[in-house]
Amino acid sequence: MGKDKANLIKHAAMAAAVACTLALSGCATSTQAPPQTQVSNADYLIGPGDTVNIMVWRNPEVSMAVPVRPDGKITTPLVEDLQAAGKSSTELARDIEKALAKFIQQPVVTVIVTNFVGNFSEQVRVVGQAAKPQALPYRRDMTLMDVMIAVGGTTEFAAGNRASLIRTVDGRQEKFNVRLDDLIKNGDISANTPMRPGDVLVIPESFF
């Protein structure tokens, strides 16, 4: 009996060590809500698909609205292939002024962004059993409820309470459980959570 008891204790210790190792490695899944990380109030960054309205003071012939191409660049009559994605509207305006200075004396440029899509790192992506899976431009104070309204809720085949949120925390991807059924079907506001730029919401299909 003494020997059996010693073996039992040994196996239990080994199992505990393995469990600790698994918990510290890989992309962890948390049953708790995602951490309340802070989002900086940085300027909006232009992304592919956005439209930028370029206004050059006293030069209406070169003032126009142009789309940001998939490669992140824009083209105007006097400025070709200028990088726009990843810049704020102010930064882009200054770059256009520098380019136009070759043709116009002391140009003054204002850039207004419309048809917001956002830089890829600023988007919130929804995949799986959403009514309208899509990438959404992140908005300040956006919550999980806002995202679900934008994608039209879940399909009838969705396993909402098994959905997960993939988020980059301190340079590492973390996976958190979210309770979509409790939130949108039962009105449980405690299941709501703030979203962050770059979040990916994965909604799996129910097995039954």
matplotlib code that plots the C-alpha trace (Angstrom):
import matplotlib.pyplot as plt

x = [0.0, 2.9, 4.4, 1.1, 0.5, 3.9, 3.2, -0.1, 1.5, 4.2, 1.6, -0.4, 2.6, 3.5, 0.0, 0.1, 3.4, 2.0, -1.1, 1.0, 3.1, 0.1, -1.4, 1.8, 2.3, 0.4, -2.6, -4.5, -8.3, -9.9, -13.4, -13.4, -14.1, -11.3, -9.1, -10.1, -7.2, -6.9, -7.1, -5.1, -6.9, -4.6, -5.8, -7.7, -5.4, -6.4, -6.8, -7.3, -10.9, -11.3, -12.1, -10.1, -11.4, -8.4, -9.0, -6.3, -6.9, -7.4, -6.7, -10.1, -8.7, -6.6, -9.1, -11.0, -12.1, -10.1, -10.2, -7.3, -6.2, -5.7, -2.0, -2.6, -1.7, -3.6, -3.2, -4.3, -3.6, -0.3, 0.6, 1.1, 1.3, 1.4, 1.2, -1.9, -2.7, -1.3, -1.3, -3.6, -5.5, -3.1, 0.0, -1.4, -2.2, 1.4, 2.7, 0.5, 1.7, 5.3, 4.4, 2.4, 5.1, 6.9, 3.9, 2.1, 3.6, 3.0, 0.0, -2.4, -4.1, -6.9, -7.8, -11.2, -11.7, -15.0, -16.4, -14.4, -12.9, -9.7, -6.3, -6.2, -4.8, -7.7, -10.5, -12.7, -13.3, -16.2, -16.1, -18.2, -21.9, -22.7, -25.6, -23.2, -19.6, -17.4, -14.6, -15.7, -13.8, -13.1, -14.9, -14.0, -15.9, -17.1, -18.6, -19.5, -23.1, -22.2, -20.4, -23.4, -25.8, -23.5, -23.3, -27.1, -26.7, -26.0, -27.5, -29.8, -27.0, -24.6, -23.4, -23.3, -22.1, -19.1, -17.9, -14.4, -12.6, -9.0, -7.0, -3.3, -2.2, 1.4, 2.4, 0.8, -2.5, -4.9, -8.3, -11.2, -14.7, -17.7, -21.4, -23.3, -26.5, -26.7, -26.0, -28.3, -31.0, -31.3, -30.3, -27.5, -25.5, -22.8, -21.9, -21.1, -17.5, -15.4, -13.8, -10.3, -8.7, -7.5, -10.0, -11.3, -14.7, -15.1, -18.7, -18.7, -21.5, -23.7, -23.3, -27.0]
y = [0.0, 2.4, 1.8, 2.3, 5.5, 6.9, 6.1, 7.8, 11.0, 10.9, 10.6, 13.5, 15.7, 14.9, 15.7, 19.0, 19.9, 19.2, 21.2, 24.2, 23.9, 23.9, 26.9, 28.9, 28.0, 28.6, 30.8, 30.7, 30.5, 32.4, 31.8, 35.3, 38.6, 40.1, 42.5, 46.2, 47.4, 51.1, 52.5, 55.6, 58.6, 58.7, 60.2, 58.1, 56.4, 56.2, 52.7, 51.1, 51.7, 55.0, 58.1, 61.3, 64.7, 66.8, 70.6, 72.9, 76.5, 78.7, 75.8, 74.1, 72.4, 70.1, 69.7, 66.5, 63.3, 60.2, 56.6, 55.0, 52.1, 48.6, 49.2, 52.2, 54.9, 57.7, 59.5, 63.1, 65.2, 66.6, 63.9, 60.3, 57.2, 59.0, 56.7, 57.5, 54.3, 54.4, 58.2, 60.7, 63.2, 66.0, 63.9, 63.2, 66.9, 67.9, 65.3, 66.6, 70.1, 69.0, 67.3, 70.2, 72.7, 71.8, 73.2, 75.6, 78.3, 77.7, 75.3, 75.0, 71.6, 70.2, 66.5, 65.1, 61.4, 59.9, 56.4, 55.1, 51.6, 52.1, 50.6, 46.8, 47.0, 49.3, 47.0, 44.6, 41.4, 39.1, 35.6, 32.5, 32.3, 36.0, 37.1, 39.4, 38.5, 41.4, 43.7, 46.8, 50.1, 50.4, 53.3, 54.8, 53.1, 50.3, 47.4, 43.8, 44.8, 47.5, 44.8, 42.4, 45.2, 46.0, 42.4, 41.8, 39.3, 35.6, 32.9, 30.2, 27.8, 29.8, 28.6, 32.1, 31.2, 29.3, 32.4, 33.6, 36.9, 36.8, 39.8, 40.8, 41.6, 42.7, 41.4, 38.0, 36.6, 35.7, 33.9, 34.8, 33.3, 35.7, 34.9, 36.2, 34.3, 35.7, 39.2, 39.4, 36.8, 37.2, 40.8, 40.1, 43.3, 41.7, 39.8, 43.0, 43.9, 46.8, 46.0, 47.0, 47.7, 44.5, 42.2, 39.1, 37.7, 34.0, 32.6, 28.8, 26.6, 24.6, 20.9, 20.3]
z = [0.0, 0.8, -2.6, -4.4, -2.5, -3.5, -7.1, -6.9, -5.5, -8.2, -11.0, -9.6, -9.4, -13.0, -14.1, -12.3, -13.9, -17.4, -16.7, -15.7, -18.8, -21.1, -19.3, -19.9, -23.6, -26.8, -27.4, -24.2, -24.0, -21.2, -19.9, -18.5, -20.4, -22.4, -20.5, -20.4, -22.3, -23.1, -26.6, -27.4, -28.8, -31.9, -35.1, -37.6, -40.0, -43.7, -45.2, -48.6, -49.8, -48.0, -50.1, -49.5, -50.5, -51.4, -51.3, -52.5, -51.6, -54.7, -57.0, -57.7, -60.8, -58.6, -55.8, -56.0, -54.2, -55.0, -53.7, -51.8, -54.0, -52.6, -52.6, -50.2, -52.7, -54.4, -57.7, -58.6, -61.8, -60.4, -57.8, -58.8, -56.6, -53.3, -50.2, -48.2, -46.2, -42.6, -42.5, -40.8, -42.9, -41.6, -42.5, -46.0, -46.5, -45.7, -48.1, -50.9, -50.2, -50.6, -53.9, -55.3, -54.3, -57.6, -59.5, -57.2, -55.1, -51.4, -51.8, -48.8, -48.7, -46.6, -46.7, -45.5, -45.3, -46.3, -46.9, -44.0, -44.2, -42.1, -42.1, -41.7, -38.2, -37.2, -38.4, -36.5, -38.4, -38.0, -39.4, -39.2, -38.5, -38.6, -40.7, -42.7, -42.0, -42.7, -41.7, -39.8, -39.3, -35.6, -33.9, -30.6, -27.7, -30.0, -28.1, -28.9, -29.2, -31.8, -33.8, -33.7, -34.8, -37.7, -38.9, -38.4, -35.6, -35.9, -38.2, -36.9, -37.1, -34.8, -31.5, -30.0, -26.5, -28.0, -29.9, -29.3, -29.6, -30.8, -29.7, -29.7, -26.1, -25.5, -28.9, -28.3, -29.6, -26.9, -27.3, -25.1, -24.9, -25.5, -24.9, -27.9, -27.2, -23.7, -25.0, -28.1, -27.3, -23.5, -23.1, -20.6, -20.7, -18.6, -21.7, -23.6, -23.9, -25.4, -28.7, -29.7, -33.1, -34.8, -32.9, -34.7, -33.7, -34.6, -34.4, -34.8, -36.1, -33.7, -33.9, -33.2]

ax = plt.figure().add_subplot(projection="3d")
ax.plot(x, y, z, "-o")
ax.set_aspect("equal")
plt.show()
